[in-house]
Amino acid sequence: RFLKRVWQWCKGHRHESVEEQARKLGLMLEGHYQYFGVTHNIHALNRVYRWVCGKWKYWLGRRSQRSGASWVWFSKLMSHVRLPKPHIPHSVYRVRLQGELF
C-alpha cells in the first residue's frame, strides 16, 4: 500500500518544485522507516528506498516532453536534494541508556 501511495503521490505532485517533492517524500520515507524499521528488516527498507528513488525519477522525467530524466542527471540531483537513507530505529541490539524509562 505504501508503494502504491508513493506512486500516486509522485504522479499527482510532479508539478511541484523538486525541493518540495524531496521534502515530502523524505517525510513519507521517514515515517515508513519509523514504523517498519525493526531488527533484521534493513533489506526490505533498502528495497523500498530504491523503488521510491526509481519511481520519483520516472515521474520527474514525465514533467516535460523530452526523453525523460537520465540516471546521470538524477544522481546529480540526489547529491543536492537528499532523501533519508534506510535505518533501523527500533533494534533489539541497541543498549538502553541509564535512567531511560521503558
SULTAGI-V903640 format. One record per residue. RES is the residue in three letters. OMEGA is omega in radians with two decimals (999 if undefined). BURIAL is 1 if it has 24 or more other ideal C-beta (glycine too) atoms within 12 Angstrom, else 0. D_FIRST is the distance of its C-alpha to the first C-alpha in whole Angstrom. Layout:
res:RES omega:OMEGA burial:BURIAL d_first:D_FIRST
res:RES omega:OMEGA burial:BURIAL d_first:D_FIRST
//
This chain:
res:ARG omega:3.14 burial:0 d_first:0
res:PHE omega:-3.12 burial:1 d_first:4
res:LEU omega:3.10 burial:0 d_first:5
res:LYS omega:3.12 burial:0 d_first:5
res:ARG omega:3.11 burial:0 d_first:6
res:VAL omega:3.11 burial:1 d_first:9
res:TRP omega:-3.13 burial:0 d_first:10
res:GLN omega:3.13 burial:0 d_first:11
res:TRP omega:3.12 burial:1 d_first:12
res:CYS omega:3.12 burial:1 d_first:14
res:LYS omega:-3.07 burial:0 d_first:15
res:GLY omega:-3.07 burial:0 d_first:16
res:HIS omega:-3.10 burial:1 d_first:18
res:ARG omega:3.13 burial:1 d_first:20
res:HIS omega:-3.14 burial:0 d_first:23
res:GLU omega:3.12 burial:0 d_first:23
res:SER omega:-3.11 burial:0 d_first:25
res:VAL omega:3.14 burial:1 d_first:24
res:GLU omega:3.13 burial:0 d_first:24
res:GLU omega:3.09 burial:0 d_first:23
res:GLN omega:-3.14 burial:1 d_first:19
res:ALA omega:3.13 burial:1 d_first:20
res:ARG omega:-3.11 burial:0 d_first:20
res:LYS omega:3.07 burial:1 d_first:17
res:LEU omega:3.09 burial:1 d_first:15
res:GLY omega:3.09 burial:1 d_first:17
res:LEU omega:3.12 burial:0 d_first:16
res:MET omega:3.13 burial:1 d_first:13
res:LEU omega:-3.13 burial:1 d_first:13
res:GLU omega:3.07 burial:1 d_first:16
res:GLY omega:3.09 burial:0 d_first:14
res:HIS omega:3.12 burial:1 d_first:11
res:TYR omega:-3.13 burial:1 d_first:15
res:GLN omega:-3.10 burial:0 d_first:16
res:TYR omega:-3.04 burial:0 d_first:14
res:PHE omega:-3.09 burial:1 d_first:13
res:GLY omega:3.12 burial:1 d_first:17
res:VAL omega:-3.10 burial:0 d_first:19
res:THR omega:3.09 burial:0 d_first:22
res:HIS omega:-3.14 burial:0 d_first:21
res:ASN omega:-3.06 burial:0 d_first:17
res:ILE omega:-3.14 burial:0 d_first:19
res:HIS omega:3.09 burial:0 d_first:18
res:ALA omega:3.11 burial:0 d_first:14
res:LEU omega:3.07 burial:1 d_first:14
res:ASN omega:3.10 burial:0 d_first:17
res:ARG omega:3.11 burial:0 d_first:15
res:VAL omega:3.14 burial:1 d_first:12
res:TYR omega:3.14 burial:1 d_first:15
res:ARG omega:3.13 burial:0 d_first:16
res:TRP omega:-3.13 burial:1 d_first:13
res:VAL omega:3.11 burial:1 d_first:13
res:CYS omega:3.14 burial:1 d_first:17
res:GLY omega:-3.12 burial:0 d_first:17
res:LYS omega:3.07 burial:1 d_first:15
res:TRP omega:3.08 burial:1 d_first:16
res:LYS omega:3.13 burial:1 d_first:20
res:TYR omega:-3.07 burial:0 d_first:19
res:TRP omega:3.01 burial:1 d_first:18
res:LEU omega:3.10 burial:1 d_first:21
res:GLY omega:-3.13 burial:0 d_first:23
res:ARG omega:-3.10 burial:0 d_first:23
res:ARG omega:3.14 burial:0 d_first:25
res:SER omega:-3.12 burial:0 d_first:28
res:GLN omega:3.08 burial:0 d_first:30
res:ARG omega:-3.00 burial:0 d_first:31
res:SER omega:3.13 burial:0 d_first:29
res:GLY omega:-3.10 burial:0 d_first:26
res:ALA omega:3.09 burial:1 d_first:26
res:SER omega:3.11 burial:0 d_first:27
res:TRP omega:3.08 burial:0 d_first:26
res:VAL omega:3.11 burial:0 d_first:29
res:TRP omega:-3.10 burial:0 d_first:29
res:PHE omega:3.12 burial:1 d_first:25
res:SER omega:3.04 burial:0 d_first:27
res:LYS omega:3.10 burial:0 d_first:29
res:LEU omega:-3.10 burial:0 d_first:27
res:MET omega:3.06 burial:1 d_first:25
res:SER omega:3.12 burial:0 d_first:28
res:HIS omega:-3.12 burial:0 d_first:29
res:VAL omega:-2.99 burial:0 d_first:25
res:ARG omega:2.97 burial:0 d_first:23
res:LEU omega:-3.13 burial:1 d_first:20
res:PRO omega:3.11 burial:1 d_first:20
res:LYS omega:3.12 burial:0 d_first:20
res:PRO omega:3.08 burial:1 d_first:18
res:HIS omega:-3.11 burial:0 d_first:20
res:ILE omega:3.13 burial:0 d_first:20
res:PRO omega:-3.07 burial:0 d_first:21
res:HIS omega:-3.10 burial:0 d_first:22
res:SER omega:3.09 burial:0 d_first:24
res:VAL omega:-3.12 burial:0 d_first:27
res:TYR omega:-3.13 burial:0 d_first:29
res:ARG omega:-3.11 burial:0 d_first:29
res:VAL omega:3.11 burial:0 d_first:33
res:ARG omega:3.10 burial:0 d_first:33
res:LEU omega:3.11 burial:0 d_first:36
res:GLN omega:3.11 burial:0 d_first:39
res:GLY omega:3.14 burial:0 d_first:38
res:GLU omega:3.14 burial:0 d_first:35
res:LEU omega:3.12 burial:0 d_first:34
res:PHE omega:999 burial:0 d_first:31
//
